[in-house]
Amino acid sequence: MYRTSERSFDPRRGRARRGGFPPGFEDGWPRREMGRGRGPGRGHRRGRGDVRAAILALLAERPMHGYEIIQELNERTGGFWRPSPGSIYPTLQLLTDEGLVTSEGGAGNKRAYTLTEDGTAEAAKQETPPWEEVAGQVDPQEVELRTAVRQLMSAAAQVSQAGTTTQKTRAIETLNETRRAIYAILGSAE
């Protein structure tokens, strides 16, 4: 309804009227200032690593599927860099088109990718693997905090699956106390 240039938004009626798009949707899509989508003001988004260089470095170690590459990068950065399939697979296709990578096997994520001779030479030019650069930008306290949160979630999941009713009740109380204590830490002056 808003995508036609003949309509605009009538705030009193909550719907379109003739003339254009609703405020903030001049081109048919919400502006970033409105807090929608990934843009300014959306929290602490980390800089991304060099996907192309990371793929070349990983494939220099051994052939991998696209999903394996995603998992390896996630693991090697402690969960701080997990490229999406939307960045990995097009990059793999680009590397294939450039003659740096070949693929074997089925379609999509079932396809194993290997470096060609040119790809091996390109990978050898790298001094530092990209995942080390990403991990090097992360505050060590943040790494420890994430590890502690993962361990807490694992313990809570185990109580949820194997705990008695009494144990689950005690776990809920403990988690609620912990949450309040963590918010108190944020509220305290350093």
PEJODA-V962075 format. One line per field, one symbol per residue. ss: DSSP state (A for helix, B for strand, O for the rest). phi: phi as a letter, one per 20 degrees, with the letter a starting at -180 (. if undefined). psi: psi as a letter, one per 40 degrees, with the letter a starting at -180 (. if undefined). A space follows every 10 residues. Layout:
# PEJODA-V962075
ss=???
phi=???
psi=???
This chain:
# PEJODA-V962075
ss=OOOOOOBBBB OOOOBBBBOO OOOOOOOOOO OAAAOOOOOO OOOOOOOOOO AAAAAAAAAA AOOBBAAAAA AAAAAAOOOO OOOOAAAAAA AAAAAAAOOO BBBBBOOAAA BBBBBOAAAA AAAAOOOOOA AAAAAAOOOA AAAAAAAAAA AAAAAAAAAA AAOOAAAAAA AAAAAAAAAA AAAAAAAOOO
phi=.efefedced ffdmbfcfpr dfgncgdncf ffffndmebg ndndeefeee ffffffffff eafbegfffg ffffffdmne ccfegfdfff ffffffffne ccccofemfe eedcfeffff ffffffecfg ffffffeefg ffffffffff ffffffffff edffffffff ffffffffgf ffffffeeee
psi=deeieeiihh ddefiiiiea iihefdeeii ideeeiahai efaghiiiih dddddddded diiiiddddd dddddeefee hgiidedddd dddddddeee iiiiaaibee hhhiiadddd dddeehdhhd dddddeehhd dddddddddd dddddddddd deiidddddd dddddddddd ddddddeih.
